[in-house]
Amino acid sequence: MGKWSVMELIGMNTEPDKQDFQEIYLSPYEVEASESNFYSQENIEELADSIRMVGQQQPTVLGRVDGVYKIISGHRRNLANIHNIETGAFPRDYLVKYLYKDMTPAMLELSLIVGNAFNRRLTPYEETEQAARLKAALIRARDEDGLEITGKLRDVVADILQTSRTKVARMDKINNSLAPEAREQYKAGNLGPSAAYETAKLPEEEQRQIAAQAAAGKAVKHKEVAEKVAEKKAEQAAARAERAAKKAEAAQTAAAQAGLQAERAAESADSSATRLTEAHMNPPEPAEQQEWTTRDWAIYHLRELMGVASYITEDDLIILQDILMAATGRRDNERH
């Protein structure tokens, strides 16, 4: 199959007959429910009565994967048709109009979510689960089928679901951090989306306590959980501040010790230089100067320089460096 774009997927929830879907008539028993379908399958009998009275107003949409017809949207409609056949309202050989399109498993998963995103009223839990499934399906379709995705994945999810980036970020937090016990209460409707979002910020033990409260029928208010989160953040901030203060104190102690060591080293260096210069500062007597070798004079002048080292300029150092390089070169020549 060719590459898909996200913009093509956004349009999949409307007018599938204009998107290369083909019409086919099949028995409801010939199609399979998608294994990953997580949407509610309630009120089948009521829907079956409606189909029996006025007919099926909207065709069920299928994806044909390796020759097998799997439902993208219309799981309840298909169950309602089977119900009518099982109860004798429709004959056993009853055929239903479907729209289908060949696709890969990855695209079927993605199409299932996109195709169901707008045709039913979802619970907060289903919206959160839908966002997580959509994100995973987009990644799978990108990796397996070359789906072209541009921009941040969170933004793409928000665009497809036609919701805000902030809401998608909150659902991500719930999906990634809500403890299983709290998630069950969220699914059951005992924990609202705002309370679930705040609960997801707490440690698991505290989340389990909130879940137990919800399971016992006690109301879990968003404000109360938010206050608990704020208290926890304040405690964490205080702990971080205490650790930072201890580190700063240790750093000050280390700096003081280093300063003391440096001061002692400087005093030792000054003492060594003083002893050296005091021992060798005396110039030779005029009668002795003829007996001094070049090496003796060099040592004498170097020791003299040590006594005035703090007054030596950068230009002076360049001259000394030239002397050193010349002397080193002559030494090396003699060795070779």
Residue pairs with C-beta under 8 A, 6 or more apart in sequence:
1 102
1 103
1 104
1 107
1 145
3 145
3 146
3 147
3 148
4 107
4 141
4 145
4 146
4 147
4 148
5 147
5 148
6 138
6 147
6 148
6 149
6 150
6 156
6 159
6 160
8 19
9 110
9 111
9 114
9 147
9 160
10 114
10 159
10 160
11 19
12 19
12 111
12 114
12 115
13 114
13 115
13 116
13 117
13 118
13 119
16 61
16 99
16 101
16 115
17 23
17 99
19 101
20 101
21 61
21 99
21 100
21 101
22 99
22 100
22 101
23 59
23 97
23 98
23 99
24 62
24 97
24 98
24 99
24 100
25 95
25 96
25 97
25 98
26 69
26 95
26 96
26 98
27 93
27 94
27 95
27 96
28 78
28 81
28 82
28 85
28 94
28 96
29 82
30 69
31 60
31 62
31 69
31 70
31 71
31 78
31 98
32 68
32 69
32 70
32 71
33 70
33 71
33 75
33 78
34 70
34 71
34 72
34 75
34 108
34 109
34 112
36 109
36 112
36 133
37 71
37 75
37 112
38 126
38 129
38 130
38 133
39 75
39 116
39 120
39 122
39 126
40 120
40 123
40 126
41 75
41 76
41 79
43 76
44 76
44 79
44 80
44 83
45 80
45 83
47 76
47 77
47 80
48 80
48 81
48 83
48 84
48 87
48 89
50 80
51 77
51 80
51 81
51 84
52 84
52 89
52 90
56 77
56 81
56 96
56 97
58 74
58 77
59 74
59 96
59 97
59 98
59 99
60 71
60 73
60 74
60 77
60 78
60 96
60 98
60 99
61 71
61 72
61 73
61 74
61 98
61 99
61 100
61 115
62 69
62 70
62 71
62 72
62 98
62 99
62 100
62 101
63 69
63 70
63 72
63 100
63 101
63 102
63 103
63 107
63 108
63 111
63 112
64 70
64 100
64 101
64 102
64 103
65 102
65 103
65 104
65 105
65 108
69 98
69 100
70 108
71 78
71 112
72 108
72 111
72 112
72 115
72 116
73 112
73 115
73 116
73 119
78 96
81 90
81 94
81 96
84 90
84 94
85 91
85 92
85 94
103 111
104 144
104 145
105 144
106 137
106 140
106 141
106 144
106 145
106 147
107 141
107 145
107 147
109 133
109 137
109 140
109 141
110 134
110 137
110 138
110 140
110 141
110 147
112 137
113 130
113 133
113 134
113 137
114 134
114 160
116 130
117 130
117 134
117 160
117 161
117 162
118 162
122 130
123 189
124 186
124 192
124 193
124 196
125 186
125 187
125 189
127 171
127 193
128 171
128 174
128 175
128 186
128 193
128 196
129 175
130 161
131 157
131 161
131 168
131 171
131 172
131 175
132 171
132 172
132 175
134 157
134 160
134 161
135 153
135 154
135 157
135 172
138 147
138 149
138 153
138 156
138 157
139 153
141 147
142 148
142 149
149 156
150 156
154 165
154 168
154 169
154 172
155 165
157 168
158 164
158 165
158 167
158 168
161 168
170 193
170 197
173 197
173 200
173 201
174 183
174 186
174 193
174 196
174 197
174 200
176 200
177 200
177 201
178 186
178 196
178 199
178 200
178 207
179 199
179 204
179 207
179 208
179 211
181 207
181 208
181 211
181 212
181 215
182 191
182 196
182 199
182 200
182 207
182 208
182 210
182 211
182 214
184 211
184 215
185 191
185 211
185 214
185 215
185 220
186 193
186 196
190 214
190 215
190 217
190 220
191 199
191 210
191 211
191 214
191 220
192 220
192 222
194 222
195 210
195 220
195 221
195 222
195 225
198 222
198 225
198 226
198 228
198 229
199 207
199 210
199 211
199 220
199 225
200 207
201 229
201 232
202 210
202 225
202 228
202 229
202 232
203 232
206 228
206 232
210 220
210 225
213 220
214 220
273 306
273 307
273 309
276 303
276 306
277 303
277 304
277 306
277 307
280 299
280 300
280 303
281 303
281 304
281 307
283 300
284 291
284 292
284 296
284 300
292 300
305 312
305 320
312 320
